[in-house]
Amino acid sequence: MTRFTQPKAKMGSQKWIQFLINENVEVINKQIRANLRLPETEEVEWLSPLKSDDYSEYRDKSVLDLLEITNDAFTVRDFWPDMGPQWDAIGRAANNVLLVEAKSHITEFISTCQAKQPESIAKINTSLQETKVKLGCKTDFDWSKTFYQYANRLAHINP
């Protein structure tokens, strides 16, 4: 399992997502229910980052395992190389999967693809291109530059 234990964060988005999930969960749950138009009584179950699990964050197949999602016709490796996005929080509510990338300020959005292996770069570019088409975006802009972290999250929720 690709599980990454984390310290209790002292600052930034990691601190605040850990705080919300573990110490003030109803604040985030209320917003989740409102945005998903769920009843106030709908349970929101957070699976990560839990204090009882060393504030662990997950990536790749371990995300599917944590959510107990199986699909024999599809694997994460079909569309993304190892070391894909590491999600700041993972949960579920009703029939919804919650994959959270927390950001506390705009500069955290700026990122570029760090893959070095040609096969990995090709797989990433193919998946990003397919995501652009599925979302109806212009396909001539290179999503591996500038806001790559945001783009790869879109690819993972839209395989």
TIDREN-659792 format. One record per residue: residue number from 1; x negated, y, z of N, C-alpha, C in turn. Coordinates in pm, 1 decimal, always signed. Atoms other than C-alpha are relative to their C-alpha. Last residue first. Example, Ala and Ser with C-alpha at 12.3 -4.5 7.8 and 13.67 -1.06 7.14 Angstrom:
BEGIN
(pt 2, (+82.0, -119.0, -6.0), (-1367.0, -106.0, +714.0), (+77.0, +109.0, +73.0))
(pt 1, (-89.0, -119.0, +0.0), (-1230.0, -450.0, +780.0), (-90.0, +120.0, +0.0))
END
This chain:
BEGIN
(pt 159, (+72.8, +95.0, +86.3), (+1001.1, +854.5, -1599.1), (+86.5, -64.1, -107.2))
(pt 158, (-64.6, +10.2, +130.0), (+1178.8, +1172.6, -1478.9), (-63.0, -106.0, -89.7))
(pt 157, (-142.6, +12.0, -28.9), (+1103.9, +1206.8, -1108.2), (+80.2, -20.0, -127.9))
(pt 156, (-29.7, +112.8, -87.7), (+741.4, +1122.2, -1167.9), (+146.7, -11.7, +38.3))
(pt 155, (+15.8, +126.9, +73.6), (+703.1, +1347.9, -1470.3), (+39.8, -119.4, +87.0))
(pt 154, (-112.0, +12.1, +94.2), (+843.1, +1644.5, -1279.1), (-6.1, -131.6, -75.7))
(pt 153, (-116.1, +35.0, -82.5), (+591.5, +1579.2, -1000.9), (+124.5, -13.2, -88.8))
(pt 152, (+6.1, +144.1, -23.4), (+314.8, +1573.1, -1263.9), (+111.1, -46.4, +92.5))
(pt 151, (-34.7, +77.5, +119.6), (+425.2, +1914.2, -1388.3), (-4.3, -150.1, +26.5))
(pt 150, (-144.9, -12.3, +20.4), (+421.9, +2074.9, -1042.6), (+44.2, -87.8, -118.2))
(pt 149, (-62.5, +73.9, -109.7), (+70.7, +1944.9, -977.0), (+152.8, +3.4, -11.1))
(pt 148, (+0.1, +144.5, +20.5), (-42.3, +2056.3, -1323.1), (+72.5, -76.0, +111.2))
(pt 147, (-99.1, +47.7, -96.6), (+55.3, +2420.5, -1284.3), (+15.1, -151.8, -9.2))
(pt 146, (-63.5, -103.9, -80.6), (-251.0, +2583.2, -1448.9), (+96.1, -50.7, +107.4))
(pt 145, (+71.7, -120.3, -43.4), (-350.8, +2311.1, -1697.5), (+91.3, +86.7, +86.9))
(pt 144, (+109.5, +46.8, -86.2), (-230.5, +1954.8, -1755.5), (-84.4, +115.9, +53.0))
(pt 143, (-39.7, +6.9, -140.0), (+103.0, +2092.8, -1879.9), (-111.7, -50.5, +91.6))
(pt 142, (+73.8, +105.9, -68.9), (-46.0, +2196.2, -2215.4), (+31.3, +2.0, +149.3))
(pt 141, (+75.1, -51.8, -114.0), (+218.1, +2405.9, -2396.4), (-62.9, -116.8, +75.5))
(pt 140, (+132.4, -46.3, +40.5), (+320.1, +2287.9, -2747.1), (-83.1, +57.4, +114.7))
(pt 139, (+102.2, +104.4, -14.8), (+610.4, +2068.2, -2634.7), (-140.4, +47.5, -31.4))
(pt 138, (+92.4, -11.7, +112.6), (+867.5, +2336.1, -2566.3), (-114.2, -97.3, +23.0))
(pt 137, (+98.3, -108.2, -6.6), (+1101.3, +2202.3, -2302.0), (-81.1, +7.8, -129.3))
(pt 136, (-30.7, -98.5, +103.2), (+1416.2, +1993.9, -2355.3), (-92.9, +120.7, +2.7))
(pt 135, (-52.7, -121.2, -63.5), (+1378.7, +1810.1, -2023.5), (+35.4, +109.1, -100.2))
(pt 134, (-119.7, +33.9, -78.1), (+1342.5, +1468.9, -2187.6), (+65.1, +123.4, +59.9))
(pt 133, (-106.4, +32.9, +95.1), (+1099.5, +1614.9, -2447.3), (+130.3, -29.7, +75.0))
(pt 132, (-39.1, -124.4, +67.4), (+882.7, +1780.9, -2181.5), (+118.1, -25.5, -94.1))
(pt 131, (-79.5, -76.1, -95.7), (+883.7, +1458.1, -1980.3), (+47.7, +131.2, -61.3))
(pt 130, (-132.4, +63.0, -5.1), (+765.5, +1257.6, -2280.9), (+92.8, +75.5, +95.2))
(pt 129, (-67.3, -31.6, +126.2), (+476.5, +1502.9, -2327.0), (+141.1, -57.7, -2.5))
(pt 128, (-39.0, -140.8, -7.3), (+380.8, +1476.5, -1959.1), (+75.8, +41.6, -126.1))
(pt 127, (-112.0, -12.7, -93.8), (+388.9, +1097.6, -1982.1), (+46.5, +144.0, +13.1))
(pt 126, (-117.4, +62.6, +60.3), (+171.2, +1092.8, -2295.1), (+122.2, +16.6, +90.1))
(pt 125, (-48.9, -89.0, +106.5), (-73.0, +1342.2, -2143.8), (+123.8, -55.9, -69.2))
(pt 124, (-58.8, -119.5, -61.4), (-104.4, +1135.5, -1826.3), (+59.5, +90.6, -107.3))
(pt 123, (-125.6, +43.4, -62.1), (-162.6, +811.3, -2018.2), (+73.0, +118.7, +62.7))
(pt 122, (-96.0, +30.2, +106.9), (-424.4, +979.0, -2241.9), (+135.5, -39.9, +58.6))
(pt 121, (-40.4, -128.3, +59.8), (-605.6, +1133.7, -1944.9), (+105.7, -23.3, -107.6))
(pt 120, (-86.6, -67.6, -96.8), (-611.0, +799.2, -1766.3), (+52.1, +130.8, -57.0))
(pt 119, (-127.4, +73.5, -2.2), (-748.8, +616.1, -2070.5), (+99.6, +67.3, +94.2))
(pt 118, (-80.0, -25.9, +120.7), (-1014.3, +887.7, -2123.0), (+134.7, -71.8, -1.0))
(pt 117, (+1.9, +113.1, +92.0), (-1132.8, +854.3, -1758.8), (+88.3, +28.7, -121.7))
(pt 116, (+124.7, +3.4, +77.8), (-1196.0, +1189.8, -1590.4), (-1.9, -110.2, -104.7))
(pt 115, (+32.9, +132.4, +53.4), (-864.1, +1287.0, -1429.4), (-123.8, +9.0, -88.8))
(pt 114, (+138.1, +35.1, -35.3), (-874.4, +1622.6, -1246.3), (-42.5, -137.5, -52.5))
(pt 113, (+22.2, +144.2, -1.7), (-561.5, +1776.1, -1401.5), (-148.1, -28.6, +26.2))
(pt 112, (+25.8, +59.9, +130.5), (-533.1, +2143.8, -1314.7), (-23.6, -149.9, +17.2))
(pt 111, (+81.2, +122.0, +1.7), (-385.5, +2331.6, -1020.4), (-19.0, -46.6, -143.7))
(pt 110, (+101.8, -4.7, +104.9), (-212.3, +2655.1, -922.3), (-89.6, -122.7, +10.4))
(pt 109, (-51.8, +57.1, +123.9), (+102.3, +2583.1, -719.6), (-107.4, -10.9, -108.4))
(pt 108, (+6.4, +145.6, -10.4), (-72.9, +2637.2, -384.7), (+51.5, -69.0, -126.9))
(pt 107, (+130.4, +45.8, +49.1), (-130.4, +2999.1, -491.1), (-16.0, -151.8, +11.0))
(pt 106, (+5.2, +17.4, +145.4), (+244.3, +3062.4, -455.4), (-133.8, -54.1, -49.8))
(pt 105, (+23.7, -124.5, +74.4), (+261.3, +3013.1, -79.4), (-31.0, -31.4, -145.7))
(pt 104, (-25.4, -112.8, -89.3), (+388.6, +2756.2, +173.0), (-31.4, +134.0, -65.3))
(pt 103, (+91.4, -110.5, +31.6), (+433.0, +2468.3, -69.5), (+32.9, +116.5, +93.0))
(pt 102, (-13.5, -123.2, -78.0), (+589.2, +2131.2, +12.7), (-106.2, +102.1, -41.0))
(pt 101, (+132.3, -61.5, +11.5), (+619.5, +1857.7, -249.4), (+13.3, +136.4, +66.8))
(pt 100, (+26.1, -139.6, -31.8), (+921.5, +1654.5, -146.6), (-146.8, +34.2, -18.9))
(pt 99, (+145.4, -6.8, +14.0), (+1060.6, +1334.9, -294.5), (-36.8, +146.7, +11.9))
(pt 98, (+56.9, -131.8, -26.0), (+1416.6, +1277.4, -175.7), (-151.7, -8.9, -3.7))
(pt 97, (+136.6, +12.1, -49.2), (+1594.1, +977.9, -326.5), (-54.3, +141.3, +13.9))
(pt 96, (+105.4, -89.5, +46.1), (+1968.3, +1024.1, -359.5), (-133.5, -34.1, +64.2))
(pt 95, (+69.2, +72.6, +106.3), (+2242.2, +762.5, -333.3), (-115.2, +80.6, -57.4))
(pt 94, (-100.9, +53.8, +90.3), (+2363.4, +891.4, +5.6), (-72.5, -83.1, -105.7))
(pt 93, (-131.4, -41.0, -49.1), (+2055.5, +1057.1, +153.0), (+102.6, -42.8, -103.6))
(pt 92, (-115.6, +36.7, +81.0), (+1697.7, +941.3, +114.8), (+126.6, +46.1, +70.4))
(pt 91, (-120.9, +33.8, -73.8), (+1354.4, +1042.7, +231.3), (+109.2, -45.8, -93.9))
(pt 90, (-83.7, +94.5, +74.6), (+997.4, +1106.6, +133.0), (+120.0, -33.8, +86.6))
(pt 89, (-110.0, +58.7, -77.1), (+777.9, +1396.4, +242.4), (+82.5, -88.3, -92.6))
(pt 88, (+6.1, -57.2, -134.4), (+444.2, +1544.4, +132.3), (+110.3, -54.0, +89.6))
(pt 87, (-117.1, -78.5, -39.4), (+426.7, +1315.3, -170.5), (-10.8, +45.5, +144.4))
(pt 86, (-17.0, +37.7, -140.3), (+86.5, +1202.2, -300.7), (+107.6, +92.8, +56.1))
(pt 85, (-35.0, -97.8, -102.6), (+104.7, +1232.6, -676.5), (+15.6, -62.5, +138.6))
(pt 84, (-101.3, -97.5, +39.6), (-72.6, +967.8, -883.9), (+32.6, +93.1, +115.5))
(pt 83, (+25.1, -128.5, -67.8), (-391.8, +797.9, -774.5), (+91.3, +109.7, -53.8))
(pt 82, (+10.7, -0.4, -145.6), (-367.0, +505.4, -1016.0), (-33.8, +140.1, +50.0))
(pt 81, (+113.8, +73.4, -56.7), (-279.0, +586.8, -1377.4), (+5.3, +1.2, +153.2))
(pt 80, (+95.0, -86.5, -70.3), (+74.1, +691.4, -1480.5), (-115.6, -82.5, +52.7))
(pt 79, (+2.0, -136.9, +50.1), (+340.5, +564.2, -1724.3), (-102.1, +90.6, +69.1))
(pt 78, (-44.5, -9.1, +139.1), (+343.2, +186.7, -1708.3), (-13.7, +141.9, -53.3))
(pt 77, (+116.7, +6.8, +89.1), (+132.7, +197.6, -1390.0), (+37.7, +4.2, -148.4))
(pt 76, (+58.7, -134.4, +4.4), (+443.9, +311.3, -1201.0), (-117.2, +1.3, -96.7))
(pt 75, (+95.8, -22.0, -107.6), (+605.0, -19.8, -1290.5), (-56.1, +140.8, -15.4))
(pt 74, (+76.2, -124.3, -4.8), (+919.8, -87.0, -1488.5), (-99.7, -3.1, +115.1))
(pt 73, (+26.0, -47.1, +135.9), (+1121.9, -387.0, -1608.3), (-92.1, +122.4, -2.2))
(pt 72, (+91.6, +91.0, +68.4), (+1105.0, -569.0, -1273.2), (-38.3, +47.4, -139.8))
(pt 71, (-45.3, +0.2, +139.0), (+1260.3, -273.3, -1095.2), (-100.8, -83.8, -77.6))
(pt 70, (+67.3, +95.5, +88.3), (+1238.2, -261.5, -719.0), (+61.3, +9.5, -138.7))
(pt 69, (-47.2, -3.1, +138.6), (+1315.5, +22.8, -481.5), (-80.2, -100.9, -80.9))
(pt 68, (-58.0, +131.8, +29.7), (+1271.9, -36.9, -108.4), (+66.4, -2.3, -136.8))
(pt 67, (-141.9, -23.4, +28.9), (+1210.7, +336.4, -48.0), (+76.5, -129.3, -28.2))
(pt 66, (-55.1, -68.7, -116.7), (+877.1, +256.8, +117.0), (+150.5, +22.0, -15.8))
(pt 65, (-8.7, +98.7, -107.4), (+798.8, +7.7, -160.2), (+63.8, +61.5, +124.5))
(pt 64, (-111.3, +89.3, +32.1), (+881.2, +264.0, -429.5), (+19.3, -104.7, +109.4))
(pt 63, (-120.7, -82.8, -10.6), (+651.8, +518.8, -265.4), (+122.8, -86.0, -25.7))
(pt 62, (-39.1, -2.0, -141.2), (+385.7, +249.5, -213.9), (+122.7, +87.8, +23.6))
(pt 61, (-99.8, +102.8, -28.7), (+383.7, +194.9, -590.1), (+45.4, +2.6, +144.7))
(pt 60, (-5.1, +114.6, +90.1), (+201.8, +526.0, -649.3), (+108.8, -100.2, +42.2))
(pt 59, (+10.4, -22.0, +144.2), (+167.9, +761.9, -354.8), (+11.5, -132.8, -73.7))
(pt 58, (+4.5, +115.7, +89.1), (+243.7, +789.8, +15.5), (-11.3, +42.1, -146.0))
(pt 57, (-52.1, -39.0, +129.9), (+190.4, +1033.0, +301.3), (-26.2, -116.0, -95.2))
(pt 56, (+49.1, +53.6, +127.8), (+140.2, +920.9, +659.2), (+74.5, +57.7, -119.4))
(pt 55, (-28.2, -105.1, +98.9), (+220.9, +1145.3, +957.2), (-41.8, -42.0, -141.2))
(pt 54, (+122.0, -82.2, +12.3), (+60.5, +876.9, +1177.8), (+13.0, +106.8, -107.4))
(pt 53, (+76.3, +63.9, +107.9), (+360.5, +645.6, +1117.8), (-126.0, +81.5, -28.9))
(pt 52, (+16.0, +141.4, -36.6), (+535.6, +732.3, +1447.7), (-78.1, -80.3, -104.1))
(pt 51, (+101.4, +4.5, -106.1), (+476.5, +1101.7, +1366.8), (-29.7, -144.7, +37.6))
(pt 50, (-47.9, +23.3, -135.5), (+675.3, +1048.2, +1049.2), (-116.1, -6.1, +99.4))
(pt 49, (+110.7, +38.0, -88.0), (+570.8, +1203.0, +719.4), (+47.4, -12.7, +145.4))
(pt 48, (+135.0, -55.4, -1.8), (+754.0, +1016.9, +564.2), (+11.6, +152.4, -0.2))
(pt 47, (+91.9, +112.4, -9.5), (+1058.7, +790.1, +581.8), (-145.0, +45.5, +12.5))
(pt 46, (+136.9, -35.3, +39.6), (+1323.4, +1054.8, +642.5), (-92.3, -117.2, +28.4))
(pt 45, (+102.6, +84.3, -62.0), (+1684.5, +938.0, +649.1), (-137.7, +39.3, -55.5))
(pt 44, (+121.1, -16.8, +80.3), (+1954.1, +1196.4, +580.1), (-108.4, -77.0, +74.0))
(pt 43, (+130.6, +20.1, -61.2), (+2287.7, +1084.1, +720.4), (-110.2, +24.5, -102.8))
(pt 42, (+89.3, +89.0, +77.1), (+2601.3, +1232.5, +570.4), (-136.1, -7.1, +66.8))
(pt 41, (+22.6, +124.1, -75.6), (+2825.1, +1384.4, +842.8), (-95.9, -96.1, -70.9))
(pt 40, (+84.3, -30.5, -116.0), (+2801.9, +1735.5, +699.7), (-35.1, -124.0, +80.1))
(pt 39, (-72.4, -34.8, -122.5), (+2941.8, +1599.0, +372.8), (-97.5, +23.4, +116.4))
(pt 38, (-34.1, +117.3, -80.2), (+2706.6, +1606.8, +73.6), (+79.7, +44.4, +122.7))
(pt 37, (-145.9, -1.0, -22.2), (+2697.6, +1885.0, -184.6), (+46.7, -126.7, +70.5))
(pt 36, (-49.7, +120.5, +66.9), (+2338.4, +1799.4, -282.2), (+151.5, -13.3, +11.9))
(pt 35, (+44.8, +0.3, +139.9), (+2222.7, +2152.4, -204.9), (+48.0, -121.1, -78.4))
(pt 34, (-62.7, -110.6, +73.0), (+2432.1, +2176.2, +113.0), (-37.3, -4.8, -148.4))
(pt 33, (-143.7, +29.0, +15.3), (+2331.9, +1832.7, +241.2), (+68.8, +108.4, -83.3))
(pt 32, (-10.6, +112.9, +93.4), (+1962.2, +1903.1, +175.3), (+147.7, -30.4, -25.8))
(pt 31, (+24.1, -52.6, +134.3), (+1989.5, +2242.9, +343.7), (+11.5, -108.7, -106.7))
(pt 30, (-113.7, -86.7, +32.1), (+2149.1, +2093.3, +656.3), (-14.3, +55.9, -141.7))
(pt 29, (-112.5, +85.2, +38.9), (+1888.4, +1816.1, +656.7), (+121.9, +82.5, -38.5))
(pt 28, (+19.5, +44.0, +138.8), (+1604.8, +2071.7, +653.8), (+117.7, -86.0, -46.5))
(pt 27, (+14.7, -120.0, +83.9), (+1726.9, +2248.7, +966.9), (-14.8, -40.3, -146.8))
(pt 26, (-132.6, -44.1, +42.8), (+1852.6, +1922.6, +1121.5), (-6.6, +126.0, -85.8))
(pt 25, (-47.7, +63.1, +122.8), (+1500.4, +1781.2, +1119.7), (+135.4, +53.3, -46.8))
(pt 24, (-112.6, -89.2, +26.9), (+1354.1, +2019.0, +1376.3), (+73.1, -45.3, -125.8))
(pt 23, (-40.6, -76.5, -118.1), (+1080.0, +1817.9, +1546.3), (+122.2, +88.7, -20.9))
(pt 22, (+16.7, +65.2, -129.6), (+969.9, +1534.4, +1319.9), (+58.1, +75.0, +119.3))
(pt 21, (-40.4, +140.5, +3.2), (+1081.3, +1621.2, +965.9), (-0.7, -62.1, +139.9))
(pt 20, (-141.0, +15.2, +34.6), (+1070.4, +1998.0, +1015.0), (+46.4, -144.8, +10.8))
(pt 19, (-82.5, -56.7, -106.1), (+738.0, +2003.2, +1200.2), (+148.4, -21.4, -29.5))
(pt 18, (+9.2, +91.7, -114.0), (+566.1, +1770.9, +951.2), (+90.8, +47.1, +114.0))
(pt 17, (-81.3, +116.0, +36.7), (+698.0, +1984.3, +664.0), (-5.7, -104.9, +111.0))
(pt 16, (-142.9, -29.6, -5.8), (+574.6, +2297.9, +838.1), (+86.2, -118.1, -41.6))
(pt 15, (-45.6, -22.8, -137.7), (+224.7, +2175.3, +919.5), (+151.6, +12.9, +3.5))
(pt 14, (+4.0, +130.4, -66.5), (+173.0, +2035.7, +567.6), (+48.3, +12.5, +145.1))
(pt 13, (-119.6, +76.6, +32.7), (+290.2, +2364.0, +415.2), (+2.3, -136.4, +68.6))
(pt 12, (-42.3, +20.4, +138.0), (+22.3, +2565.4, +588.3), (+122.7, -87.4, -15.4))
(pt 11, (-39.8, -115.9, +79.8), (-133.3, +2536.5, +932.7), (+52.9, -44.0, -136.4))
(pt 10, (+0.3, -121.6, -80.4), (-227.9, +2309.8, +1223.7), (+46.0, +123.0, -77.5))
(pt 9, (+52.7, -119.6, +67.1), (-149.1, +1973.1, +1068.0), (+14.2, +123.2, +90.0))
(pt 8, (-105.2, -98.7, -20.8), (-104.9, +1667.2, +1288.3), (-55.6, +131.9, -51.1))
(pt 7, (-1.6, -56.2, -135.6), (-365.9, +1447.9, +1126.8), (+123.6, +87.6, +16.6))
(pt 6, (+35.0, -141.6, -5.8), (-274.6, +1250.7, +817.1), (-9.1, +43.7, +145.9))
(pt 5, (-30.4, -60.1, -128.6), (-258.2, +880.7, +737.5), (-52.5, +143.4, +1.7))
(pt 4, (+105.4, -88.7, -46.6), (-267.2, +802.5, +367.1), (+41.4, +63.1, +132.2))
(pt 3, (-48.5, -78.5, -113.4), (-69.1, +504.5, +246.7), (-115.9, +80.9, +54.1))
(pt 2, (+77.2, -123.3, +7.4), (-134.2, +343.2, -90.6), (+60.5, +98.1, +100.4))
(pt 1, (-84.9, -118.0, +0.0), (+0.0, +0.0, +0.0), (-89.0, +123.7, +0.0))
END
